């Protein structure tokens, strides 16, 4: 299971430099914004969605202040019955708890059955912030490095307006 130390080791092995910020536990966007205030980079939120039958899972990466358009997402993925993944789903698919979800959880997705979507509005930003499988830390990573990291793991990235 990839935890914080393993995530950082993988990034190092891949030659990806990140800025690491250690802080109090930040399980919500409000707390996370406060503890990393003033550091350049998009404050992201990462959501894991699923269809009713749990046969499809979708990771959505978007600006932390943006509201997801569920109707549009349903049209985008061609499935009318979508919902947020449960805590059990998060543990099963990403090895993570609520409040810690990030693309780094895909290191734990041995089935490679999560579809990754990045909101077009932030796709070209210089840096993004994520919890590295620990909500007591935040990493700021260059967007191209994040995309290369995900592709190296075998994930295609869908850039869409979410």
N, C-alpha and C positions, 0 to 999 in steps of 0.2 A: 504494500500500500504506500503510495506516494504522499508523504506529509511535507511540511515546510522544508526540512533539511534536504529531502530528496528532490523537491522542486528546484531549490537553489543549486544543487549539484548538477541536475540536468541542464539548467540554463548555462552554468559554467562550462559543462562539457560541450554544449552547442555553440559556445563562444558568444553568448548573448549577455551584454552588460545591462544591468538594471540598477535603479536607485532603490535601496531598501530603507523603509522607515518603520521603526519599531514603535509601538504605542499600546495604550490600554485596549482591551477587547472592544472591537467595533462591529457589533452584529447588525447594525442598522445604517442606512445611508446618512442619517443625521449625525450620528457619532463619527462615522468614517470621514465625513466632510470636515468636521471640527478638528480631528486629529491630524489631517493632512493639509489643512488650510494654508494657502500661500505657495504650495509646491506646484510648479507648472505641469499640466497634463490633464486630460479629460477624466473626470470622475465618472467611472462606468458603473453600471449595474449589470449583472449577469443573471439571467433567468433560465430555469429549465422547465420547459413545457412538455406535455405529452398528450397523445390522443387517448380516447376513452378506453380502448382495448390494450393500451400500453405496448403497442407494437411499433410506435414511432416516438422518438424523443427529439426535442429541438432546444439547442442552446442559443439564447438571444443575448447579444452584447450591444448595449446602447448607453447613451448618456444617462447618468444617474438621475437627472431631473425630468427625463422624458417619460410620458405615459405611453404604454404599449396600446396599439390599436388592435384589439383582439379580433374584430371582424375582418380587418385587413389581413392579419396573420392567417386566419382560417382560409381565406381566399388564396393567399400566397402558397400555403402548403397543401391545399386541396383536401382539407379535412375539417368538417364542420363541428366536431366534438373535441375541442382542446381544453386543457385545464393546466393549472400549475402542478408541477410534480410535487409529490408528498415528501415528507422527511425520509420515509422508507425508500422512495424512488431515488432521492439524492444520494442516499447511502449506497444503494445497489449500483447505480450507474456511475457515480463520481467519487464514492468513498468520502463524501462530505456531509456536513450538517447544514441546516439553514443558517444563513448569515455568513457563510464562508464560500459560497458558490463562485467559481471563476473558471476561465478556460484551463487553468492548471489542473483542475479536477479530471480533465480528459486523460491525463496520464493514468488514471485508475479505471478508465473505461475500456476494459480488455476486449469487449465485443465490438468496439468501434461502431456503435449503432446510434450515435447522437449526431444530428445534423446541425451544423454551426452556421449561424446568421450574425452578421455584423451590420448594424444600422449604417446606411449610406451617409448619414449626417456626420458621423464621427470617423468614417473609414480612412480619411486622409489626414487626420490629426497627427501631430508629431509624436505624442506620447499618450499612453493610457495607463490607468491605475487599476490594480487588482489585488485581492488578498491571495497570497501564495499558499493556499490550503491551510491558512491560519488567519483568524481575524484579529490577531495581535500584531500583525505586520501588513504593510502594503508595499507592493513593488510598482515602480513606474517603469514601463517598458516602451521602447520605440515601436510604433505600430507595425512597420515592416518586419521587425524582429518577431513580434507576436505572430504575424501571418506565416512567416517562415517556420516558426516553432510548431504551429498547428499543422502545416503541410508536412513537416518532417514526421509528425505523429500519424500521418495518413488521413487527415481530414481535409475535405474540400470546404471552402468558405464561400457562403452566399452573401454577397453585398446587396442589401435591399433596403428600401425605406420601411422601417418598422414603425 
